Amino acid sequence: MWVISTDLAWSRSLSDGLTLSGVNFRAPADSWRTTAAFADLVQVSGNKGKVTIETCNFGYVHDDPINIHGTYLVMTTKNGNTATSSYKHNETAGFPQLYPSDEVALVDRSTMLDTGWQSKVVSVDGPDERSHNRSLTDITVTFDRDLPEDAQINNVAADNLTHQPEVVVRDNHFESIPTRGLLVTTRGKVLIEDNVFDNMWISSIYISGDSNSWLESSMSRDITIRGNTFIRPSYYAGNPMPTIWFDPTADGNDPAQAEHHNVTIENNTFPIGQASILTAKNVADTTFSNNMNRKYDASSSLTTTASLETMPVGSSTTLKVTDQGTQGSRTLFTLQGSRNITFSDNAHDAGLNRVVRTNNSDDATVNAEDSLVVNGDHPADANNSVRWVLSDPSLASISEEGVLQALAAGTVAVRPIYDTGNGIIVGDPVAVTITESGNDVPTNPIDAIRPTQDSWTDGDALVVRSASNTSLWARSTPPNNLQAVRNVSLAQGESVTVRMEGKTQDFYEEVGMLLYADDDNYIASQRKHNNGRPTITVVTERNASPEESRKVSGPDAQAIWLRLSRGDQGMQASWSQDGATFQDIGSPVNIPAIADAGRVVLMATGHRGSNQNPPTYRFSDLKVGDRGVALVGGQAPDAAQVAWAEESLEEVDREASGRNANLSSAVVEVQISVPPMLIFLDKRHLWACWIHRLQSSRSLRWLLPMVQWFVRGSTGLGSNRQKPGRSPCRLLVASM
């Protein structure tokens, strides 16, 4: 059934029960139309019984697809057991809202809570279709008990307790809506389950309760939001809105006066962009659990590039994945005037700001899982973990940071494996050709931290170009291309020494050797230019708090040796002009945490950005104690490296084929080289829902093995949405 309307598509008021099943609320694909209605698609007001909306398709409408609510009548006069109430919104009038035998409660309009008074309707005198010579907005009601003396005119509203439906919204598809997806306010039980909300511009689910504007009732007492998928939600006028929003019109600053109660949000998937997941105002007794909170761009296809695609043996190239996601700045969860809220067993992608922000809430009753911070700031690293798999580990090695070292002639394919925090995506490979001639192969490959192409080998030395306008100091922009020597750290009683050639050139340039835990925790011995007053300085930083009191005047010599020695008193820095006689630089630095966790790192950074020819510095003769650590030498891959690559390939095969076939409703994530699609998958059916127009006809080579391995029985592909009447399927963004 297709429904197209120039106004409200389907309106139902003051009736008993409603079922909509398999209705297509959108313009037919083969018509010239683009929208199905200029107002709400389904408007249900003042119903009782059970409202069920299932396996329907809502899309491209000018207003909300579904709005289910009652109506508050504001009391304007009272006399004993009789009161006159009014419709206060200019679009509501002309029919009675109450009938004899209906149960009615009075609601305080400032708090949206019941006053405690309830009564049964005895008689009604009010507007109907035959009342053309009287007010269409006023209704006079006689109750079976007197109205309370403290009920103030215009401050209370009548709410029909009899017309509070139970609501089930299940297995529907909502797509490209400029407003909200689903609005529902009722005291009856609400189940919102297994729906897809794709591209709602405001909130996907909006639960209000409003006695001041639209006068749509009522408060919620039992809501379950389960198994839904919310795709690229909430980007209204450039200001992202909450995906799920509890937004009553009450003041909302007293958690003891929460309007909505008993909310369960579980087993949902949130592929979001710059949007928050939940904003809850005046909510109590709520559980948010077992949800998968993902970045929408985390499912993007991986584009891998190599700085060099042809290179000789002994050289290196840096591989980069260009779409590792963005840093999320939006707070995921916001609570106002709420209490008894629990977050548990949820999975969060990297890059999401994992914060619960509270305002006038009972913080003592907010129970957040370890991965969330209450009223802090917790933006997880946007660069999701990337692993690399080589087609032939005998031809090349690769570091965690993507620095590929050529070992032998041939062509090697490198494939990224992208860990979003909730699963893996396998990227397309990039091929690198290695030729015969070149330098020897490093025995201790260098791990470039935030790698660039600004380092190379020269004989047995490592040459590093100074990074511009960067510094490790405090919260400065950290430098690229820190060169970490693999598998080299310092044990108690050991020292590390390196020869460096080159004097600092300008500004606050700094070049030297560090024991490095991270950007905010390190011990550095370095040449420092100090804006024209060169020194050899020991810079220490603990939790982004720097200190540099240990220093000596900088020598004129081009080449010096730097040393860090770990002793009982801490880390002692020293320097030498001949590599034999060393002079201490101040007193030892005693920071055991850095000494234990630190790696040996070589760094050149801080030259003025206007310099078009940044200086280079040459590091060589690296030693730990008396043992030389070659920066360049010759070595084939070891057995552990080969085993790691083979194991990773097997893991990719397992994950791409799907290891969860024993589940009754299983979900498998794979990388497929086609435009974005949604995959509905259970043991018997596979359905695909395209998000965008077809943009490519590249191979389905990653999808087909999954289908062959996983699907038992009939298989079909749909072009628009999950087909009505099929068994419920779980939804997953398989490729973006």
N, C-alpha and C positions, 0 to 999 in steps of 0.2 A: 504494500500500500504506500503510495506517495502522497505527501501532504504539502501543498503550496498555498500561501495566504498573503494578502496584502496587509494584514493586521495580526492579531493574535491567531495562531494556527489552531489551537485547541484550548478551550476554556471550560472549566468544570467548577461549579459553585454549589455549596450546600447540598451535596448529594451523598449517597452511601456507597462507597467503594468505586474503584476505577482500575481497569487493567489495559495497558497499551503494550502490545507485543509485536515485534517485527515491523514496526512502522518506519518508513524512510522519510524523515523530515529534512529533505534537502532537494535542490533542483535536480531533475534528471540529467545525467551526463550528456545525453544527446540533444538537449534543448538549448535554446539561446539564453536561458535564465542562469543567473549566478547565485541567487539567494532564494530561500524558501519562504521567508516572512520578514516583515518590517518591524515586528514586535516579538514578544515572547512566543516560543513554540508551544509549550505546555504550561498553562496557568491553572493551578488547582487551588481554590480558595474556600475555606470553611467546610471541607469534606469530613466525613467520618468513615468508619470501616477501615478498609485496607486499600492503599494506592500502590499498584505494582506497575513499574515501567521497565521493560526488559527487551533485550536484543533489538533496540531501536538505533537509528542512525541520525545524528543531529549535526548539521554543518552549515556554515556560511549564512548565518541569520543575523539580523540587525540588533537583537537583544538576547536576553537569557533563554537558553533552551528549555529549562525546567524551573518553575517557581512554585513551591508548595507552601501554603501558609494559611493562617486564619486572619481575622480582622479585629483589632481593638476598637471598641466603641467608647468614646470619652464621655463620662457622666457630666451632664450640664445642670440638672436639677434633681432633687430628691425630696420625698415626703413619705415618711413611714416606710412601707414596703414597696413603694413605687418610685421609679427613677426614669428620667428621660436622658438618653444618651445619643450621641451624634457621630456620624461619619465625619472625620476631620480632613480627609484627603479629597481634593476636588475632583478626582477621577472615580470616586466610590460613592454610590447613592442609588436609591430607587428600589431596594428590596430589603426585607427583614433579615437580620443576622441571627436572631434568636427565635425559638419556637417553644410552645408550651411543653413542659417536662424536661427541657434542656437544663443541664447543670451549668452554673455560672460562677466564676470567681472574680473578685476585684483585684486589680493589679496596681501597685504604686508606680506611677509613670516615671518617677525619678530613679527608682532602683530596678524596675522591671520585675519585682518579686510580688508574690501573692501577699495581700494584707492579712490573710487568715480568715476572711469572710467568704462563705460559699452559700449558694441557695439554688432552689429549683424555680424555673419560670412557671408562673400560673397563667398569665395572659400577656398578649402582645398587641399593641396598637402602633402601627408604623407603616412605612411605605410599602406598597405593592404595585403590581402592574396596573391596578385600577385607580390608584390615588393620584389624580391629575391636578387636584385643587388644594393640595396640602404639601408640607415640606417633604422633600425626597431624601433628606439627610437625617431627620430625627426619628427616634423610635422610643416609645414609652412602654416600660415593662413592669408588670406586677410580679413580685416574688412571694415565696411562701414564708418569708421572715423579714423583719425590718432591716433596713440598711444600717450599717454602723454609724454611730454619731460622729466618729472621728474621720469619716470618709469625706474629704474635702472636694468640693465641686472643681472640676477641670484638672484635679491632681490624680484622679483614679480613673481606670478604664475597665470595662467589662470584657472578660475573655470567656468564650463558649467552651466549656470543658467537654461537652458531649461530642463536638465536632473537632476532634483531635485525631487524625488518622494515623494508623501504622503505615510506614512507607518502606518499600523495597525498590531500589534503583539498581539494576543488575545487568551486566553483559551488554552495556550500551557503548556506542562510539560517539564522542564529541570532538568536533574538529573545527578549527579556525573560527573562533567566536570572539567578537570585539568587546564582550562584556564578561559576565560570569558564566560558568558552566552549569552549576546546579545550586539552587537556593532552596533550603528547606528549614522550616521552623514549625515544630509540632511537639506536643507532650507525648505523643505516641512513640513507639519503638521505631528507630530508623536504621536501615541496613543499606549501605552504599558499597557495592561489591563487584569486583571484576569488570570495572569500566575502564575505558581509555579516554583520557582527557588530553587532547593534542592541540596546543597553541590557543589556550584561553588567555585573553589579553588582560583580564583583571584576575580574579581568583577562580580556580577550578571548582572549589566547593566553598560556598559563602553561607554562613549561618549567623543570622543577626538577631531578630527580636526587636521590634521598633514601635514604641508608643508615642513617638514625637514627629515623625515625618510621613512615611508611607503607612504607618499604623498596622504593620503586618505582624501578627502574633504567631508563635508564642515562645515560651522557654522550652529548652530541650532537657529530657530526662534520661534518654538511653540512645546513644548514637554509636554505631560501629561503621568504620571506614576501613575496608579490608580488600586486599588483593587488587587494588587499582593501579594504573600506571598514569603518571602525570608527565607529559612530554613537553619540553620547551615552553613552560608556563609563564604567565604573568609578566608582561612587559608593556604595561599600559602607559602611553604617552611618555615613554622613556623612563618611567619610574616603576621599577618592578614591584608587584604586589605579592602578598603571601599566597602560596599555592592553596593552602587551607586556611580559612579566615573566620574566626569567631568574632563578630563585631556588633554586639548589641549597642543600642543608643543610650544605655544607662551611663552614669558617671564613670563607673568601672574602676574605682580606686580603693575599694574595700573587698579584700578576698573573702571576708565572712559573708558577703552578700553576692556570691557568684550566682549568675542566672542559669548557666548551662552546666549540667552534671552528667557523670557516667559516660565519658567519651572514650572509645577504644579506637586507636589508629594503628593497624598492624598489617604486616606482610604486603606493604605497598612498595612500588618502585617510583622514585622521583628523579628522572633525568632532567635536572634543572640547569639554567644558565645563571645569570645574575638575578636570582630570585630567592626569597626565603621560603622555607617549607611550611612553617606553622606560625601564625600569630593568634594567640588566644587571649581574649579579653573577657573577664568575668566568667571563668571556667573553673570547675572543681572536679576532682576525682577522675583524672584523665591519664591514660596510658598510651605512650608512643613507643612501639616495640617491634622488633624484627622487620624493620623497613630498610630498603636499599636506597641510599641517598647518593645520587650520582651527578656528575657534571655532564650536561648535555654534550659539550664539546669533547668530553673524554671518550666518546664513542666514535669520534671522527677517524677516518682512514689515516693511516700513518704514511707520511711522505718522508722518505729517507734520502739524504743527499750526502755525497762524499766530496771533501775539498779537492781530492785528486782521484780520478777514476783509472788512471794509468800511472804507474810509478815503478821505480827499480827496487830490487831486493835491498833491504836495509833501510828504506825510507818509511815514512808513516803518513797516514792521512786521517783526518777527523771526520767521523760520521755523525750526522745530526738528524734527529727526528723533529720536523718543523712544527708539528701540532701536538705538543705535550700538554696542552690545556692552558687555561688562564687562572690567575689567582682570584679566588672568589672573595669579595669584600662584604657581601651581604650576610648579616647575622642569620643563621638558619632558623632559630626559634626565638620568639618574643612572647613574654607573658605579662599581662597587665591585670592587676586586681584578681589574681588567680591563686589556687591552693591545691595541694595534693596532686602534683603532676609528676609522673615517672617516665624517664627515658631509659630504655634497656634493650640490649642485644640488637642494636642497629649497626649497619655497615655504611661507612662514609668514604666517598672518593677523596683522593688527594686534591688539594686546592680549595676545598670547601671551608668556610669560616665556621668552625664547629663550636658555636657559642649559643648559650641560652641566656637571653637578656631579660631581666625582670624589672618591673616597674610597679611599685605598690602591691607586690605579691608577698605571699607568705613563703619566704625563701627557705625556711627550715623544713618545709614540706615539699620542696622541689628536689627530686632525686634524679641526678643525672649520671649516666654511665661514664666510665673513665675517659672515653674519647671526647667528651664534651666539657666545656668550661662554662661555669655560671658567672656571668657579669665580668668576664675577662675578654681576652682577644686570643683567638686560637686559629689563625689562618694556616691550614696545612700547606706544605710545599706544593706549589702548582705543578711542578715537574714530576709527573708520575714515574714510577720506577720503570726503566727500560732495560731489558736484557738483550743480549745479542747471540745469535747462533750462526756459526760458520759452516758452509757446505764442505770445506776441507781444512781442518785445523793444521795440516802440515804446511799449508801455503802461507798462513797468516795467523797472528794472535790479535786479540782485541781486548781493551780494558773496559771496565764498567762505564767509563765516561765516553766510550766510543772511539778511542784512538786505535786505529788499525795499524799493526806493524807488519811489513812485508818480510816473509821468511824464505820463500822459494818461488821460482817462476811458475806462472800459471794464472788461471782466472778463478777467483773465489767469490761466491755469493754470500752476502751478509743480510740476515733478516732480523728486524727488531721484534721483540716480544714486549708488549706494552701492558704493564700492570696498572689498572685503574684504581686498585684498592678493593674492587668488587669482582674482579675477574680479569681475564687476559684478552688482548686483541693482538692478532698476528699481522704484522705489516708486510707489504710487498718487499722483495729483496732488491738490493742494489749490487751490481757486479763491479768488481775491481780487478783490473788486469795488472799482473806483476811481471816485470821484465827481468832479464838476467843480471844486467850490470847494476852496481850500486854499492852502498856502504855495507859493512858488516851489520849483523842483526843484533839489537840490544839484548844482553843477557838479563838485565833488570829493567824491563820496560817502564817507561815513565807514565804515570797516570796524570794527565792534565786535568786539573780541576777547572770547570767551566772552560773547556778547551777552545782555542783559536788556532790559526795557522802561524802564530808568532813564536814558534820555536822550531829548531832543527838541529841536526847533528853536524859536527865539523871534526872529522877525524875521530878522536876519542873524547871529544868535548860536547857538551850540550850548550847551544846558543839560544838565548831568550831575548826577545825584543820587549822593551819596556812598555807596559800598558798605560794608556793615557787617562789622565783625570780620574784616577781611582786610587783607593787606599784601603788597607785593612783597619785603619784607625777608627775606633768606636763604631758609629753607625754610618760611616762613609760608604760610597758605592764600592763594593769589593772588586778587586782586580780579576780579570780573566787570566787564564793560562798559568795558574800556579802549578809548578812542576813537582808532583809528589813522587818520591823514589819508592817504587814498590818493594814491600817486605823489608823496609829499613826503618827500625825504631831503636830506641836506646834502652838497654837494661842498666841496672844499677852497676856503677863502676866503669861504664863504657863512655867513649867520646866519639863524636862524629866531626870530621874535618873536610873542608872543601876549598879548593883554590878558585878564586874568581878574578876575572880580568875586566877592567873598565871602571872609570871614575864616574860618579853621578854627574849629570849635566846641568839640570836646572830645577827650579821650583822646589818642591819637597820630595823629589824622587828618592826612592829607597830600594836597595838591591841587596840581597843576601840570602841567608839560610834560616829556616824556622823549624822548630818543633811544633807541629800544627795539629790541633784537635778539630777546630772549625774556625770560621771567620771571626768569632768573638772570644776564642780561647787559644792562645798561642804564646810561644817565647821565641823572639826573633833576634838574631845577631846580624846587623846589616850596615852597609854604607848608606848614609842619609845626607841629602844635600842641604836641607834646612835653609832653603832660599838664599844660598850663597855662603853659608857657614858650615862646611862639610864636617861630619863626625862619623865615627863608628859607634853605633848606639845599640843598646839592648832595649827592645820594646816588648813589654809584656801586656797581655790583655786577658782579663778574667771576667766572663759574663759581660762583654762589651765595655768594660771599664779599663782604659789603657793607662800605662805608666812608662816613662822613659828617662828616669833620673840617672841611669848607668850609661856613661858615654865617655869617649876620648876624642881628641881632635883628629880629624881625618888626615891621613898621610898623602903625600904627592904621588906615591907609587901607583902605577896602573894595576898591578897584580898584588893581591894580598890573600892570606889564608884566614878563614873563619872557623872557629871550633866551639862546639857545645859539649860540655862534660857533665855527666850525671854522677853526683856524689852524695854523701850522707847529708850535706847541708843544702842540697838542692842542685839546680842547674847553673853551672859556671860558664859564662861566655868569655872567650879570649880571641886574640888575633895575632897575626905574625906577618912580617915582610919577607921572610925567607923560608917559611914552612918548618923551621926547626925550633926557634925561640919564640914562645908565645907570652903575651902580656894579658893579664886579666882585665876585663872591662867591668869594674865595680864588683859588688858582692854577689854571692849566689842568689838565684831566684828559686824560692821553694814553693812550687805549686804542683803537688804530687799528681793531681788529676790530669794535668796537661802532660806531665812527664810519662804517665802510664799510658795515656791514650794517643799521644802525639805521633805523627809521622814526620819524617824528614822531607821538607819542602824547600825548593829553590824558587826565588821570586824576584821579579823586576817590575816596578810599577811607579806611577806617580809623576811621569814627565808631563810637561805642559801640553795641553791638547793642540795648541796652535803649531807645534813643531811638526812639520811635514815629514821629517826623517827621524823618527824616534830612535834613540840609541839602543845598541845591543850589548849584551854581557855574556861572557864565556865562562862556563863552569866546568871544572875537570878535577881529577885526582881526588875523587870522593873516597873517604876511608871511614870505616867503623873500627876504632882501635887501630891495629896494624893491618887489618884486612881491607884490601882494595875492593871497592864496589864499582864495577865498570858501568859507565853510562852507555857505552857502545861496545859491542863485542860480537860473538857469533854463537848462536845456539838454536837448536830446533825445539819445537814445542814438547813439553814434558807430558808424561802419561796422564797426569791429573787434568791437564788442560784438554787433552783429547777426550777423556772420559766425560768431562763437564759438557763439552759440546754435544757429544752423542746423547747424553742424558737429557739435555735441553731439547734436542730434536724429538726424542721420544715423548717428552712431556707435552710439546706442542701437538704432536699427533693425538695424544690421549685427550687433550682439552678440546681440540678442534673436532674430534669425532664424538665427544660427549661421553663422560664417565657416569652420568647419572641416569642411565636408562632404566634402572630399577625403580625410579620414582613414579608414582601414579600420574603426576603432572610435572614433567621434567622440563628444565630450561637449559639450553646449551648456548654458549656464546662463541661465535667464530667470526673471523674476518672474511667478508666476501667482497669481491671487487665489482660491486654494483652500487647504484645510488642508494640513499638511506631507505631502509625498510624495517618494518616491524614483523617479528616472527611469532606467531601463535603456535605453540607446540605441545601436544600431549602424545600419548603412545600411539594414537591412531590417526591423528589429523595434523596437517601442517598448513597454516594459512599465512599469506603475506599481505601486508598492508603498506603500500608505497606512501612515503611522506611527501616527497617532492616529485616533479616530473622526471621521467627517464632522462638521464644525462649521459649515460654510457652503456655500451653493450659488451663490456669486458666480461671475462669468463666467470662462471659461477663455480669455479673449481673447488672453492672451500665450502660452498653450500651443499653440493651434490654428495660428497662422502658422508656428511652429516645425515642427509635424508636417507641414503641407502642403509646407513648403520642403524639409524634410530627409528624410522617410521615402520610400523608393522600394520599392514592392512592398507586401506584406501588413503590416497594422498591427493590433495587438490590445492590449487592456487587461486586466490580471489583477488580482484583488482581494487576493491573499495574498502572492505571492512570484514570483520569476522561474520560469517554467515549466521543468520538467525536459526535457532533450533538445534545448533550443534552443542556437543558437550562443552562445558566451560574449559577454556585454555588459559594458561598463564602467558603474559606478554613480556617481550624482551626487545630492547633496541639492539639489533644484531650488527648493524653497520651504519655508520654515518658518513 
